[in-house]
Amino acid sequence: MGKKGKRDKKGKGAEKTLAKMEKKVSRRAKKEEEDLEALIAEFQSLDAKKTQVIESSCPPPSPRLNCSLCAHPERDELILFGGEYFNGQKTYLYNDLYIYHIRKNSWAKLDVPNPPPRRCAHQAAVVPTAGGQLWIFGGEFASPNGEQFYHYKDLWVLHLATKTWEQIKAPGGPSGRSGHRMVACKRQLIIFGGFHESARDFIYYNDVYAFNLDSFTWSKLAPAGMGPAPRSGCQMTPTPEGNIIIYGGYSKQRIKKDVDKGTLHMDMFLLKAEGAGKEEDRWSWSRLSPSGVKPSPRSGFSVAAAPNNRCLLFGGVHDEEEEESIEGDFFNDIYFYDIAKNRWFPAQLKGPKSEKRKRRRGRQAEAEAAGEEELQLPPRQGPLEIVKEVVAEDGTVMTIKQVIPGAAQDKDRSGSEEEEEEEEEGGGLGQAVEPCPRSSAMVAVKHGVLYVYGGMFEVGDRQVTLSDLHCIDLHRMDQWKVLQEMDPKTQEWLEESESDEEEDDDDVEGAEGGEEEEESSEEESEDEEGEQRQHPAVQPGEAQAQYVARTEQHWLGLARSHMGPEAKDKKVLKVAHAMAKTFYEDPI
């Protein structure tokens, strides 16, 4: 009894501390949010001029982060909403709505009157009610200079059948936040965690709210047991039984004035509905200890429901925080979590197959049975890296690494010979290109196919926001398909030391850039091509390793000029070698 009493007191003390912190953050953030409300109102007045629904074919959406991507519950469509774009100096927010038509591999922009205000880092969930509904909660709006934030606590629904937005005003919901997670589960929207940030303070949450999709009412859950620590950006997955799984996430703490320390969470919890189906559901937390191979520590990963009672995790970044800088290692791998077996395992690509290879394997088996001498096959090759050198509109050279994976090594079956034969015949290697490593990608699953849109990675101090689209069949797991390449013309980066002329531009239309910028960028591209012609030529008969060693200093200087003096020597060397290898394979 004594231990239980101490635990209860400790829990109540933590609740009081959290309440005080929330009040403090709320008080300081109030003035910031009042300043931004005028800007949000101005955007809404512009949106109010839309009076009719217009769906029009369009190019792919401009690069953006922290938008939402959901699969339509009835049609072969993906729905993209909102997001943000940062060009080094200015932050742009969106509330536009795009439809990706899967069968046509084409995009359409859907203008619907009275949409939610512009936002990013919100959450979206679809339900099949009345022809399909897209529910949106929370998120944030940032000032153009990125120094002030407004956190939403509003709830919206897009009726997909009638193409109308509706704001649902119900009391008792979560406080304003972003980075939270929301899933649809048993006629409820369940919301967990997130954070609220002002210019000087921040707070992370671990509370749980439920919105009833029948009565349109909020309720704050009070689960029994010890739950996850406050966090944002975690994995949140509903189970067929109506339970919720929480994994990972990120939070930070202030260890002294102006010094924050980030924490990568690697723990896993089950939020169980004890009285499912009754008027008053009772919930409880319990900790999970999954078996198998867990994902390596990371944040910024993306999650989606997968076939066969599984969920998946894609990509992310592991930041190494130092006193003055943060270096990130980005990922493009997939991990599956088997809900029934409570087990993690990494995905393995099997590689494409053909009838020709099957026949060849049959002939080889007959030859071996006849006692012929076995052919000496070349040693198994590992993944092949392709490094693309992309020249952005401002002349910056970005290196994007893509990986052509070797076939999966399955210990449970002897498939090494057929894998080697597939490699020998090519195996469609030109198409089986994985998305480059990235964090904060938008993912959705439709008919067992995973779609990955955009995300970001870093080159030195520069943030590269992607807008490419890939897919992979989760049943076959044979190869990635590139549905949409990244367009270098959409990339823009302005250094902090450059002119602030951009601040005076009208940011209402988004971050697509102006015509004058496109014209000047053509000249910059021509200049860049001139520079590339001056790269050291490949000598006749020179191997790649010899060329890289001979020209290393040239590429080091070029990489350093683009990455800046603050970039680590090891990372500059890696980029320099990638540039050299790319030029060796495809000299311009």
Buried (B, 14 or more C-beta within 10 A) or exposed (E): EEEEEEEEEEEEEEEEEBEEBBEEBBEEBEEBBEEBEEBBEEBBEEBEEEEEEEEEEBEBBBBBBBBBBBBBBEBEBBBBBBBBBBBBBBBBBBBBBBBBBBEEEBBBBBBBBBBBBBBBBBBBBBBEBEEBBBBBBBBBBBBBEEEBBBBBEBBBBBBBEEBEBEEBEEEEBBBBBBBBBBBBBBEBBBBBBBBBBBEEBBBBBBBBBBBEBEEEEBBEBEBEEEBBEBBBBBBBBBBEEBBBBBBBBBBBEEEEEEEEEEBBBEBBBBBBBEEBEEEEBBBBBBEEEBEBEBBBEBBBBBBBBBBEEBBBBBBBBBBEEEEEEEBBEBBBBBBBBBBEEBBBBBBBBBBBBEEEBEEBBEEBEEEEEEEEEEEEEEEEEEEBEBBBBBBBBBBBBBBBBBBBBBBBEEEEEEBEBBBBBBBEEEBBBEEBBBBBBBBBBBBBBBEEBBBBBBBBBBBBBBBBBBBBBBBBBBEEBBBBBBBBEBBBBBBBBBEEEEEEEBEEEEBEEBBBBEEEEEEEBEEBBEEBEEEBEEBBEBEEEBEEEEBBEBBBEBBBEBBBEBBEEEBBEEBBBBBBBBBBBBBBEEEE
